[in-house]
Amino acid sequence: MLVWLSEAGWEAARATQSQHAAALTQWQRRNWPAVVRRQDVDASLDEVCLGLPVPPDTAGVKTRIALRVKAADVVRSSAAMGLRAALPFSGAWHARLTALCDEASALHLRVFGSLAMQALTGLQYVSPASDVDLLFHPASRQELDDGLVLLERHTKHLPLDGEIVFPGGAAVSWKEWQMAVRHPAKVMVKELHTVRLTNTASLLATLDAQEVQRCA
């Protein structure tokens, strides 16, 4: 999720992260979004935990600024950027990512990480070592299977990475999912408030339940 802050939200952020005041001021002036991250264990119910990744420095070092703001200071929010919207910023990946988008039009792939931040800000995030981090929200078991076949095929030509997001927001690395299916094992699930291990069957059950509701 992406969120845009009010002036009061940015002022509060600068008060707790004064060493990053220049970056925060730049984000506020350009009206760039921050990224929702996992809630801190001591965060109150009316707080939202955010991350603000600044572009890598000349040595390639990445700085991620951790913020915590009041929910009332969020003026709007949106899902992660659609992959097609990021294509103009994809450089050497453009032709192959366009082909992936064309084949995956029904899957509504979204992008996060370096490519997304470069597309959102126009700043230089992508490097030769970068991955293309994708979010994939399958609506059914069939869509999950079809999407994984597509991603695996395109990863031969693109540095693809990312997560499957199941109903309810449980996210699993799609590469880890593939390994767990081939060699039965639990997978690491990332959620807004926790990280946990679970079996693949319980996540597939959420797809089944969603499909039943859709057909009811």
Secondary structure, DSSP 8 states (H G I E B T S, - for coil): -EEEE-HHHHHHHHHH-GGGHHHHHHHHHHT--EEE----TT--TTEEEEEEEE---TT---EEEEEEEEGGGEEEEE--EEHHHHGGG-GGGHHHHHHHHHHTGGG--EEEHHHHHHHHH-S----TT--EEEEE--SSHHHHHHHHHHHHHHTTTS-EEEEEE-TTS-EEEHHHHHHHHHTT--EEEE-SS-EEEE-HHHHHHHHHHHHHHHH-
